[in-house]
Structure formats: structure tokens, C-alpha cells
Amino acid sequence: MLSGHGTAHNVGEGYHRPVALLPLNPDELLSTTRAVRKRLDFSKPVPDDVVRECVSAAMQSPSGSNMMTMSFVIVRDEAKRKAIGEVYKNCYGMYKSMDGVYIGSIDKGDAAANQQQKRSAESADFLGEHMGDAPVLVIGCTQGARLDGAPAMMSASMLGNILPGMWSFMLAARARGLGTAWTTVHLMMEQQVADILGIPFETVQQVCLSPLAYTKGTDFKPAARPPVDSIIHWDGW
Ligand SMILES: Cc1cc2nc3c(=O)[nH]c(=O)nc-3n(C[C@H](O)[C@H](O)[C@H](O)COP(=O)(O)O)c2cc1C
């Protein structure tokens, strides 16, 4: 439930719309922003102003040369959502046949981790069928020449111009009682989605597709992760 514990201040220009925030401290927000799929409430509309607040939060993230080359394509139109949902479903089918890549085919090495992996796979399978049912789809994009074969400095910069913003969007959504799920499989057929939405394919690259919906309940927990020292390299690799 939204508690009204805090209200969003005006993070962008042109509007002041206090939206009730969940009572989460920063660490709780960071550790409980999960990939939400089965607990998305497809029946509840998402107001445009809530989307604007999340995009405003995203715009506070860093960007190369202080240029705003990130874009968010917000899809509310039902026919377009369904069409994108079909593309996602087809791509997800291809992804599912990729042994060792598909989330459900990866052996994590112990029973508890494999159990968690199985739950994640079932959740991902669900979204494979239902992406188009979310009341809003969000596509994070970055602008510039297409990344295929680009030097590391170019590709890292172009991706870096949307990835922090997209994650900020997701955190802002979670803070407002909405769920998201980072997905990339539709990029196997990126041009089809570009055509549905009129995105200029040669100069605007899609990076992430997420459903956006209020969540059924707001009690999300931190996920089990490997020990923190397993990914830290102090003073060198
Ligand atoms: C780069 C990237 C690509 C992803 N692609 C997909 C995807 O195409 N479909 C999907 O359902 N989830 C996708 N995910 C979400 C992961 O599957 C998810 O993070 C994982 O299930 C763990 O769940 P959690 O984020 O709640 O801890 C992606 C995540 C990342 C970071």
C-alpha cells in the first residue's frame, strides 16, 4: 500500500504533482527493485503524470558530454502494445531455445540457487506470454549511429547514455508502487518494434523494453546473491 510517507518533489519542469511514495529508505529501494512479472496488475491504469515523474527522475542520471540523448518511448495504445507483445513473444520463443542462454537452462550449481533460477524462469516465461497486457510499455532508447561494430568508447558511451536513466526510471517506479522488468530479447527483432512505433531505426537504438504497471502488493524482498567479495577485485584484477 502507498503510505503517503513522502511525496515526490518536482524533479522536472512544468508540473508539480505530489505522488505518494512507499516508505522505503534508499537501501531498501535499491535492494527490492525486482524484475516484476507475475505480480503486475494489468487491470489498473497508470496515470501519465506518474510516468512523467519517473522520466523526470531518469533525467537526473549522468549523460555523456551533458547531452540528453536518452529517450523514453511510452506505449499506452492497446493495439501497439499487443503488436509489441507479439514481437516479444516470438523473440522469447527463440531465446527459450538457446540452451545455456535461456534463464531456465542455466545450472547455478546448488539446489537452492537452482530453485530460485526455476522461479525466475517461470516468471520470465509468464512475461513471454503477457508483455502486451501491461497497461504501459516503456522502451529506453539512445541516439546516434547504430552500435553494431562501434569502437568501445562509442558503444560504452551510447549505452551509458540510457542505462543509468532507465534504471533510475525503474527505481522511481518502484518508489511509487509500480513494477518493471528489464528485458532485451525483443532486440532480436528491434526493427519490427521500431516500425510499429515509428522509431527511426538508423539513428535511435532501443536498449531496454519494460512493462510498467502497479504491483499486486508492494512487499518485495532482496534476492539471494553470491557473496559480495566474489565480484570485487581490490587494487587490480
Ligand atoms: C541486460 C538484461 C537483460 C534482461 N533481459 C530479460 C528479458 O529479455 N526477459 C526477461 O524476462 N527478463 C530479462 N532480464 C531480467 C532478469 O531475468 C532478472 O534480472 C532476473 O530474473 C533476476 O530477477 P531480479 O532482477 O528480480 O533479481 C534482463 C536483465 C538484464 C539486466
The ligand as an SDF file (V2000), in Angstrom:
LIG
                    3D

 31 33  0  0  0  0  0  0  0  0999 V2000
   20.6510   -6.9390  -19.5500 C   0  0  0  0  0  0  0  0  0  0  0  0
   19.4360   -7.6510  -19.0210 C   0  0  0  0  0  0  0  0  0  0  0  0
   18.5950   -8.2790  -19.9120 C   0  0  0  0  0  0  0  0  0  0  0  0
   17.4440   -8.9190  -19.4570 C   0  0  0  0  0  0  0  0  0  0  0  0
   16.5790   -9.4720  -20.3630 N   0  0  0  0  0  0  0  0  0  0  0  0
   15.4260  -10.0240  -19.9300 C   0  0  0  0  0  0  0  0  0  0  0  0
   14.4540  -10.4760  -20.8510 C   0  0  0  0  0  0  0  0  0  0  0  0
   14.6100  -10.3410  -22.0710 O   0  0  0  0  0  0  0  0  0  0  0  0
   13.3270  -11.0160  -20.3530 N   0  0  0  0  0  0  0  0  0  0  0  0
   13.0840  -11.1190  -19.0140 C   0  0  0  0  0  0  0  0  0  0  0  0
   12.0180  -11.6210  -18.6200 O   0  0  0  0  0  0  0  0  0  0  0  0
   13.9730  -10.6730  -18.1150 N   0  0  0  0  0  0  0  0  0  0  0  0
   15.1300  -10.1270  -18.5390 C   0  0  0  0  0  0  0  0  0  0  0  0
   16.0230   -9.6240  -17.6270 N   0  0  0  0  0  0  0  0  0  0  0  0
   15.6900   -9.6820  -16.1840 C   0  0  0  0  0  0  0  0  0  0  0  0
   16.4220  -10.7950  -15.4830 C   0  0  0  0  0  0  0  0  0  0  0  0
   15.9300  -12.0110  -15.9550 O   0  0  0  0  0  0  0  0  0  0  0  0
   16.1790  -10.6340  -13.9870 C   0  0  0  0  0  0  0  0  0  0  0  0
   17.0150   -9.6120  -13.5350 O   0  0  0  0  0  0  0  0  0  0  0  0
   16.4190  -11.9380  -13.2380 C   0  0  0  0  0  0  0  0  0  0  0  0
   15.2860  -12.7370  -13.4440 O   0  0  0  0  0  0  0  0  0  0  0  0
   16.6230  -11.7620  -11.7450 C   0  0  0  0  0  0  0  0  0  0  0  0
   15.4900  -11.1860  -11.1800 O   0  0  0  0  0  0  0  0  0  0  0  0
   15.6310   -9.8720  -10.2970 P   0  0  0  0  0  0  0  0  0  0  0  0
   16.0450   -8.7700  -11.2220 O   0  0  0  0  0  0  0  0  0  0  0  0
   14.2800   -9.6540   -9.7210 O   0  0  0  0  0  0  0  0  0  0  0  0
   16.6590  -10.1600   -9.2540 O   0  0  0  0  0  0  0  0  0  0  0  0
   17.1550   -8.9590  -18.0610 C   0  0  0  0  0  0  0  0  0  0  0  0
   18.0100   -8.3050  -17.1570 C   0  0  0  0  0  0  0  0  0  0  0  0
   19.1200   -7.6310  -17.6400 C   0  0  0  0  0  0  0  0  0  0  0  0
   19.9900   -6.8870  -16.6580 C   0  0  0  0  0  0  0  0  0  0  0  0
  1  2  1  0
  2  3  1  0
  2 30  2  0
  3  4  2  0
  4  5  1  0
  4 28  1  0
  5  6  2  0
  6  7  1  0
  6 13  1  0
  7  8  2  0
  7  9  1  0
  9 10  1  0
 10 11  2  0
 10 12  1  0
 12 13  2  0
 13 14  1  0
 14 15  1  0
 14 28  1  0
 15 16  1  0
 16 17  1  0
 16 18  1  0
 18 19  1  0
 18 20  1  0
 20 21  1  0
 20 22  1  0
 22 23  1  0
 23 24  1  0
 24 25  2  0
 24 26  1  0
 24 27  1  0
 28 29  2  0
 29 30  1  0
 30 31  1  0
M  END
$$$$
